[in-house]
Amino acid sequence: MQTLQPDTRPMKKLCTLFLVLALFFVSCGKTGSSGDKPYMVIKGFTQGTTYMVKYSSHDSIDYKSEIQQVLHEVDSSMSTYKDNSIISRINRNEGQVQVDHHFRKVFQTAQRVSRMTGGAFDITVAPLVNAWGFGFTERTDVDSTVIDSLLDFVDYRGVQLKQGRIIKGDQRLMIDMNAIAQGYAVDAISDFLDRQGTSDYLVEIGGEVRTKGLNPDGEPWRIGIDKPIDSSSAMKRELQAIVSIKERAVATSGNYRKFYVEDGVKYSHTINPHTGYPVRHSLLSATVFAEECVFADALATAFMVMGREQSKQVLKEHPSIGAYFIYSDDQGNFQMDYTENIKDLIRNL
């Protein structure tokens, strides 16, 4: 999930809310309440997908305009489809481009996950993603020679943040924040609600989720994890499991919805930054549980590059992180694997 999509493209992520499966319009209104505490709901579109924010509000305050402003700021910072965004200006190698606090947080988290995963997550993978047809330019004809040439300037260690500016070791390096920007936008809205003193909320963008407190029924929030049905249609979906969470962020990455088939070969959108090719292994989806959605979002992508066994090694080194894997066995059947620290949160269907 290493590409940022324009508003006309399908949803990027595969985890969907159990509470709300379709969000097709912008609205704000009241929903159910827990005791004397009413809940507000805001829905709309952002970053080529839908979003939904549900929060408790004693005085029914409508934060729609403030939330939309947060989303606009994130887009203006990291959308490769906006010519004047910070990331687009950096990719054009304009001089003296100062990053904002949104960009700084995402960049620092991206580099942290890159180091944790040995470069399985890499925000400089944009040229490869573009070449394979999953990026912000037209797909090109690729062969081993093209891939080898592009790999020469794919390396997260070749970009650094110094004094508020991105410094490139090679001017051909390009940055793509798509595999992490939606998770960050979830955090940015959550942080806004925290500043307002909101005690209960759920924020969801394209399937990336962060929660706090309880839902309108006074219970933990319930999130659905998709069954990895091989379909490029976002409307064809079944749930594999339901997770009950509070005070947690959840992000899912998978290859079973965004792909294309050419000459009988399936090409998934997750590109391995080390090989330059779409990943091909038995792991179908990875759901990560963490405190921050920006971190969970990036790590879920990295796990899809690494595969299940390598991902489990990372999880052993970071026991505070939870993960739920869906993979295919030798007979082609779905199998589940998850960390011990989320076992009590899951109900498999």
DAPE-V625980 format. One record per run of one state. SS is the DSSP state (alpha for helix, beta for strand, coil for the rest). FROM is the first residue (numbers start at 1). TO is the last residue. If there is no record, write none. Layout:
SS:FROM:TO
SS:FROM:TO
This chain:
coil:1:15
beta:16:17
coil:18:26
beta:27:34
coil:35:36
beta:37:46
coil:47:48
beta:49:56
coil:57:63
alpha:64:78
coil:79:85
alpha:86:91
coil:92:100
alpha:101:116
coil:117:125
alpha:126:131
coil:132:143
alpha:144:151
coil:152:155
alpha:156:158
beta:159:162
coil:163:164
beta:165:168
coil:169:177
alpha:178:195
coil:196:200
beta:201:205
coil:206:207
beta:208:212
coil:213:220
beta:221:226
coil:227:238
beta:239:245
coil:246:248
beta:249:254
coil:255:258
beta:259:262
coil:263:264
beta:265:268
coil:269:270
beta:271:271
coil:272:277
beta:278:278
coil:279:282
beta:283:290
coil:291:292
alpha:293:306
coil:307:307
alpha:308:317
coil:318:321
beta:322:328
coil:329:333
beta:334:338
coil:339:339
alpha:340:345
beta:346:348
coil:349:349
